[in-house]
Structures are given as C-alpha cells and as structure tokens.
Amino acid sequence: MASVELNSQAPPFTLESYQGESVSLTDFQGQQNVLLVFNRGFI
C-alpha cells in the first residue's frame, strides 16, 4: 500500500459510511479542512 505524506493532498477515494451511503473525498472539495478517521476492527 502506498503511503501518503503528512500535509499533502490525499488521493481520491470512495468508501461506505456507517449509514451505508457512498462518500467520496471529492464530496468535500472546497472545504477548508477534512478529518479522516479509519476505525479498525469494525464490520
């Protein structure tokens, strides 16, 4: 898996939210800050 450097632009991706909806990083384009949280061990 490729790593992302700190303070660099994240690559575009789409994941499923906890509500089952598809959420793309590009949905937040133009906002000042976006916090990504990846929880481990949840199914």
C-alpha positions as CSV (number, residue, x, y, z in Angstrom):
1,M,0.0,0.0,0.0
2,A,1.4,3.4,-0.9
3,S,1.9,5.9,1.9
4,V,0.7,9.5,2.0
5,E,3.0,12.1,3.3
6,L,1.9,14.5,6.0
7,N,0.4,17.8,4.8
8,S,0.0,16.5,1.2
9,Q,-3.2,16.1,-0.8
10,A,-4.9,12.8,-0.3
11,P,-5.7,10.6,-3.3
12,P,-9.3,10.5,-4.4
13,F,-11.3,7.6,-3.0
14,T,-14.9,6.5,-2.1
15,L,-15.9,4.5,1.0
16,E,-19.1,3.4,2.6
17,S,-20.3,5.5,5.6
18,Y,-21.7,3.9,8.8
19,Q,-25.1,4.5,7.3
20,G,-24.3,2.5,4.2
21,E,-24.0,5.5,1.9
22,S,-21.1,6.0,-0.5
23,V,-19.0,9.0,0.5
24,S,-16.2,10.4,-1.8
25,L,-13.4,12.6,-0.7
26,T,-14.3,14.8,-3.6
27,D,-17.7,15.5,-1.9
28,F,-15.8,17.7,0.4
29,Q,-13.7,19.6,-2.2
30,G,-13.5,23.3,-1.5
31,Q,-13.9,22.9,2.3
32,Q,-11.0,24.2,4.3
33,N,-10.3,21.1,6.4
34,V,-11.4,17.5,6.3
35,L,-10.7,15.0,9.1
36,L,-10.5,11.3,8.1
37,V,-10.9,8.6,10.7
38,F,-10.3,5.0,9.9
39,N,-11.6,2.7,12.6
40,R,-10.0,-0.8,12.7
41,G,-11.9,-3.9,13.6
42,F,-15.4,-2.8,12.7
43,I,-17.6,-4.8,10.3
